[in-house]
Amino acid sequence: MAKNNLLSEQLAYIGVSRTPTHLHLCSYNAESICMQDGKDIDSLIPYLNKNAINWIQIHGFQNTEVIQRVCQNFNVDFLTIQDILNSNHQTKIEQHDTYNVVILKLLFPNEDGYVPQQIAIVQGGNYLLTFMEKETDFLNDINTALEKNVLKIRNRQSDFLLSVILNSVMASFISIISELEDGLEDLEERLLLPEQTDIPGIENIQQYRRNFRIIKKCILPLKEEISKLLHTTDNDLLHKASHPFFSDVNDHLQFVLQTLDGCRDMISALVDIYLSNNDRRMNNIMKQLTVVSTIFIPLTFLAGIWGMNFQWMPELGWRYGYVFAWTLMLILVAVIYFYFKRKRWY
């Protein structure tokens, strides 16, 4: 039974990752950038710069005390920390007085399809905190862009960094949904082949359906939540200059959602095609069995007549009776067979 988190003062990580908790700091402004690793916030405090954007990446939720101290250093409330440590938390975007919170899911491939991993983002005036359950290279491209100051990224505020991270998340989903769409199209072509030597089974469709459900569960809640970032008039942390970048994130989200709807329709169509192919194969089998049965019906009739134990049956005493019986049967088989061939029933 789930516990009421409002009645507990203890923080607990709800998840399965065993990644040790560690921190990466990237403090930057237009003139300089400083990168530093640490095991807790105390080791990074000397490198924090009030005149720069301080981006702290926290990987691994094993040490909840370290995470709590990081959040307390930036005045993040207790309920938000609980949400960050809950890997099963639903996707959401919240606006607080001094910071914004974004909790969403990333998808990483494994042998069974995709496994979700939560990423939580806390954005303040001159800082941004990202919390991830495992050590991944997902944010490496952004770190590289900051080092090289691509498109003068270091000249911008923390809300722009938030939009860049969200765009990376959307790019990841676009790649995944495009791969899913391509796979469904290939499966459709295989199911529609006139000569099916390697027929895809229902388990192939089920695998795509499972992946579709995982993607939908991760991305669909953003459809309603993303509007909180687009209406920035009442949020001092989201500047008007960054509005086009969040609109771009929304455009990518809409593309993913539209493609997802197309994949849903395609999966339904594939199930119908699979069932139709099964019915067609069954009809072909029944047709062949019917033809064979029809051929043997007159033969069985003749065998039944000549198998009767009447005393006076002229054919039984006829010298050529056996040859005649075989000849008649073969002629009947040939006539029925060629009749079916002419009618294209076989």
N, C-alpha and C positions, 0 to 999 in steps of 0.2 A: 504494500500500500504506500502510495506517495505521501511524503510528509509535507506539512504546511510550512513553507519557507519563512513565513512571517512570524513564526513562533520559535525560530532558531537563530541564535547568534553565531553559530559555527558555520564557516564556509566549507563546502565540500565540492570536489570536482565530480561531475556526473558525466562519465565517459569511459573509454577503454584505452586511450593512448598512454604509453609508458615513457614518453619523451621527457627527459629531465627539463626543469624550468630554467631558461636562460634568456638573456636580453641582448638586443642589438640597438645601439643608439646611432642615429644619423642626425646631427645638428647642422643646419645649413642656413645661409643667407646669400645675398647676391655676391658677396666678396669671397666667402670661404665655405668649407664643408669639413666637418669632423665626424669620423666614424669610430665607434668604440663598442667593445663587447663587455658584458658583465653578468654576474650571477644574481645580483639584486640591484635595487635602485640606489643604494648607498654608494656603490662603486661607480655609478654613472652621474650622480649629482654634481661632482666637480666639472663635468664636461657639458652640463646643461647651460645654454646661453639664452638669456632673457631677450636678447636682440636678434634671435634667430628662430627658425621653426625646428622644434625638437621632436623628431619622429622616433619613437621607441617601439621596436618589434619584440613582442613577448611570445616565445615558443615553448610549448609544454605547460600543462596545468597541474603537474604533480605537486608542486610546492605552492599551496594556496596562500600561505603567509606572504611569500614574495609578491604574488599578484595583488594581494590586498594592500601591501605597502606601496606598490606602484600606483594603484588607484587612489589611495589616500593622499599621496603626494600631490595629485592633481585634483583633489576634492571630488572624486567620483563617489556617488552614494552607494550604500550597502546593497540595495536591491539590484542596481546595475551590475555590481560585482557578481552577485548570485546568478544573474542572467548570463554573464560572460562565461562562468564556470559550468553552465549547463549546456552540454553539447547537443542536447535534444531540443533546445529552445527554438521556437518558431521564428521565422524571419520577421524582423521589425525595424522601423526607423523611429527614433524618439528625439524630441527636442527638449533639452533642459535649459536652465538659466545660463549656465556657463559652458556647456558642452552639448554636442550632438552624439547620439549613439546609433550605430548601424550594426545589426546582427544578421548575417546571411550565411548561405552555404556555398561551398565550393565542391566540385566533383572531380575525383581522381580515378583513373581506370585501374581495375584489378582483374583477376581471372574470371570473376562472375559478372563483370559489367562495370559498374561505377560505385564508388563508396563516397558518401558525403563527408565533408569536414567543415566544421564551423569556423568562420572568421568574424571576429567582433572588432569594431572600429570605434574609438572614442576620439572625437575631434573638438579641440578647444581653440582658443584664440591664437596661441603660438606653439601649440603642441598637437601631436596626433599619436594615438596608441593603437597598435594592431595586436590582437590576441589570436594565436593559432595553436591548435592542439599538437601539431607535429611540426618537425623541421622540414620545410619544403623550399624549393627554389622559385616559388610562384612570384615573389616580390623582387627577385634579383634584377629583372629588367628595369624596374623603377629605381633601384639603388644605382644601377649603372647610368641611367639617365641623369640622376642627381649629381653623380661624380663628374660627368661630362657637361653638365648644365645644358642639356638638350632643349632647344627652343626656350632658353632662359627660364627653365623650370624653377630655379632657385630664387628667382625674383618675385615669385607669386606667394600667396597666402596658404594657410593650412587647408582651406576649403578646396583649393585647386588640387592639392595632393590627394584629398579625399575623392575628388572626381576622377583622378587618374587611377586610383586603386579600383574604384567601381567600374571604370571602363575596362580594366584588366579582367575583372570578374565577368563582365559581359562578353568580352572577347573569348574567354574560356568557354562560356556557354554557347556562343556562336559556333565555335569549333566543334563542340560536342554534338550540337543539334544538327550541324551540317553533315557530320559523320553518320549520325543516325539516319538522316534523310537519304544519304547515298546508299547506305546499307539496305534500307527498305526498298529503294528503286531497283537495286541489284536482285533482291529477293523476289520482287514482282516479276522481273524479266525471267528469272528461273522458273517461276510458277506458270508463266504464260508460254513457255516453250512448247512447240507442238510435239516434239519427241523428248520426253522427260526420262532420261536415264538416271540422273541423280536428283530425285525429287526431294525438295526441302520438306522437313516434317513440321508438325505443329510446335515442336519444341524450339525451332528456330524463330518462329513468330513470337512465341512466349518470351524468349530472351529479349527481343526488341520491345515487347510490351512492358516487361519489368524495367528496362532502362528508361522507357518513356515515363513511367510512373515516378521513378526517382527524380528525373529531370523536372517533371511537372511539380512535384512536391517542393522542390528547392526553389524554383523560379517563379511560380504562380503568385505567392504572397507579395512579391515585389510590385506586382501590377497596381495594387492599391497603395502600398507604402511609398513608392517613388514620388508621389505627388507632394509629399512633405518636403522634399528637397527642391522641387520646382517652384514652390510659392515661398519666396525668400523675403517677402516684405516685412514679416514679423520676426525674422531671425537675424540677429546682428553678426552671427558667425558665418553666414552664407552671404557673400557679397554679390552685388548685382553683376559685377564683371565676370563672375564664375557661372552665372545662370546658363549661358550657351553650352558650357561643358556638361552640366547636369542634364540639359536638354538632349545632348548627344548620347548620354548614358540612357536616357529614356527612349531615344530612337532605336538604340541597339536592343533594349529590352523588348520593345514592340516587335522588332524583327524576330527575336527569339520566340515570342509568344505566338506570332502568326505562323512561323515555321512549325512550332509545336502543334498547333491546330491542324496543319496539313499532315503532320506525321500521325496524329490520332486518326484522321480520316483514312490515311493509307493503311494503317494497321487494321482497321475495320474492314477495308476492302480486301486486304490480304487474307484475312480469316474467311471472308466470303469466297474468294477464289480457291482457297485450300479446300473448303467444304464442297464447292462445285466440282473441283478436280476429283475429290474422293467419290462423289456421286457418279461422275462420268466414268471413272475406273470401275466402279461397282456395276454400272450399267453395261460396260463392255464385257465384264466377266459374266454377268447374267445372260447377255446375248450369246456369248460363246457356249455357255452351258445349255442354253435353250436350243441352239443349233445342233449340238451333239445329241441332246435328248430327242429332238425331232427326227434326226437321222436314224436313231435306233428304235424308234417307235414301230415302224413297219417291219423291221427285222424281228423285233420281239413278237409282233403279231404273227408272222410266218412261223417263227420257232414254236409259238404256242399252239398253232394249228397242227403242225407236224409232230408235236410232242404229245398229242392226245392218244389215248390207248384204245382206239377203236380197232376192231378186228379187220374190217374191210377198208383199207386206205390204199388205193392203187399206187400212190407214189412210193410207198414203203417197199413195194416189191419190184419197182422199176429199176432196171440195171443202171440207168443214168440219172436216177433221182437225186443222188447226193450232189453230183456235178451241177444238175439243173438248179438245185436249191442255192448253191453258192453263187452261180451265175446270176440268178434272179436277185439275190441280195446285193451283189456288187453293182448291178445295174441300177437298183433302187438308190443305193448310196450315191452313185455318180450323178443320177438325175437330180436328187434333192440338193446335193452339193453345188452343182452348176446352176441350179435355179436360185439358190441363195446368193451365189456370186453375182448372177445377173441382176438381182434385186439390190445388190450391195448391202445385204444384211449380214455378211460375214467377210 
